[in-house]
Amino acid sequence: VVQSEEGLAKIDKLTPCRYGASTVLVVAYDKNNVFVYPGEKRGSGIEDASIVATHMSLQLLRLVLIVVGLISSILMRQRVFLDFQIVRKC
């Protein structure tokens, strides 16, 4: 997790894709500890890190949808309760 001004400046030197975010999650891998494809010199590190980042994004989306659902449910209950009070007074 990168949040310091110094760290964010280093991220900005590496990529233009921070888009002003105040927090950056860095997903990395150890190039000396990856699966090497048979018959190739290339390891699985990039794919593995990409899978982890994808799962992190999907989990974040799930959490956001849960929060939005809870907020919508609370607002709906408040709305129904208010409507019920208005109808009852009439």
MODELLER restraints for C-alpha pairs under 7 A, 6 or more apart:
rsr = mdl.restraints
at = mdl.atoms
rsr.add(forms.Gaussian(group=physical.xy_distance, feature=features.Distance(at['CA:1:A'], at['CA:23:A']), mean=6.84, stdev=0.5))
rsr.add(forms.Gaussian(group=physical.xy_distance, feature=features.Distance(at['CA:1:A'], at['CA:24:A']), mean=5.76, stdev=0.5))
rsr.add(forms.Gaussian(group=physical.xy_distance, feature=features.Distance(at['CA:1:A'], at['CA:25:A']), mean=4.69, stdev=0.5))
rsr.add(forms.Gaussian(group=physical.xy_distance, feature=features.Distance(at['CA:1:A'], at['CA:26:A']), mean=6.24, stdev=0.5))
rsr.add(forms.Gaussian(group=physical.xy_distance, feature=features.Distance(at['CA:2:A'], at['CA:8:A']), mean=6.52, stdev=0.5))
rsr.add(forms.Gaussian(group=physical.xy_distance, feature=features.Distance(at['CA:2:A'], at['CA:23:A']), mean=5.70, stdev=0.5))
rsr.add(forms.Gaussian(group=physical.xy_distance, feature=features.Distance(at['CA:2:A'], at['CA:24:A']), mean=5.05, stdev=0.5))
rsr.add(forms.Gaussian(group=physical.xy_distance, feature=features.Distance(at['CA:2:A'], at['CA:25:A']), mean=6.34, stdev=0.5))
rsr.add(forms.Gaussian(group=physical.xy_distance, feature=features.Distance(at['CA:3:A'], at['CA:22:A']), mean=6.05, stdev=0.5))
rsr.add(forms.Gaussian(group=physical.xy_distance, feature=features.Distance(at['CA:3:A'], at['CA:23:A']), mean=4.85, stdev=0.5))
rsr.add(forms.Gaussian(group=physical.xy_distance, feature=features.Distance(at['CA:3:A'], at['CA:24:A']), mean=6.66, stdev=0.5))
rsr.add(forms.Gaussian(group=physical.xy_distance, feature=features.Distance(at['CA:12:A'], at['CA:18:A']), mean=6.77, stdev=0.5))
rsr.add(forms.Gaussian(group=physical.xy_distance, feature=features.Distance(at['CA:27:A'], at['CA:49:A']), mean=6.12, stdev=0.5))
rsr.add(forms.Gaussian(group=physical.xy_distance, feature=features.Distance(at['CA:27:A'], at['CA:53:A']), mean=6.67, stdev=0.5))
rsr.add(forms.Gaussian(group=physical.xy_distance, feature=features.Distance(at['CA:28:A'], at['CA:49:A']), mean=6.12, stdev=0.5))
rsr.add(forms.Gaussian(group=physical.xy_distance, feature=features.Distance(at['CA:29:A'], at['CA:45:A']), mean=5.80, stdev=0.5))
rsr.add(forms.Gaussian(group=physical.xy_distance, feature=features.Distance(at['CA:29:A'], at['CA:49:A']), mean=6.45, stdev=0.5))
rsr.add(forms.Gaussian(group=physical.xy_distance, feature=features.Distance(at['CA:31:A'], at['CA:45:A']), mean=6.52, stdev=0.5))
rsr.add(forms.Gaussian(group=physical.xy_distance, feature=features.Distance(at['CA:34:A'], at['CA:43:A']), mean=5.77, stdev=0.5))
rsr.add(forms.Gaussian(group=physical.xy_distance, feature=features.Distance(at['CA:34:A'], at['CA:44:A']), mean=5.81, stdev=0.5))
rsr.add(forms.Gaussian(group=physical.xy_distance, feature=features.Distance(at['CA:34:A'], at['CA:45:A']), mean=5.73, stdev=0.5))
rsr.add(forms.Gaussian(group=physical.xy_distance, feature=features.Distance(at['CA:35:A'], at['CA:43:A']), mean=5.49, stdev=0.5))
rsr.add(forms.Gaussian(group=physical.xy_distance, feature=features.Distance(at['CA:35:A'], at['CA:44:A']), mean=5.39, stdev=0.5))
rsr.add(forms.Gaussian(group=physical.xy_distance, feature=features.Distance(at['CA:36:A'], at['CA:42:A']), mean=5.93, stdev=0.5))
rsr.add(forms.Gaussian(group=physical.xy_distance, feature=features.Distance(at['CA:36:A'], at['CA:43:A']), mean=4.25, stdev=0.5))
rsr.add(forms.Gaussian(group=physical.xy_distance, feature=features.Distance(at['CA:36:A'], at['CA:44:A']), mean=6.27, stdev=0.5))
rsr.add(forms.Gaussian(group=physical.xy_distance, feature=features.Distance(at['CA:37:A'], at['CA:43:A']), mean=6.16, stdev=0.5))
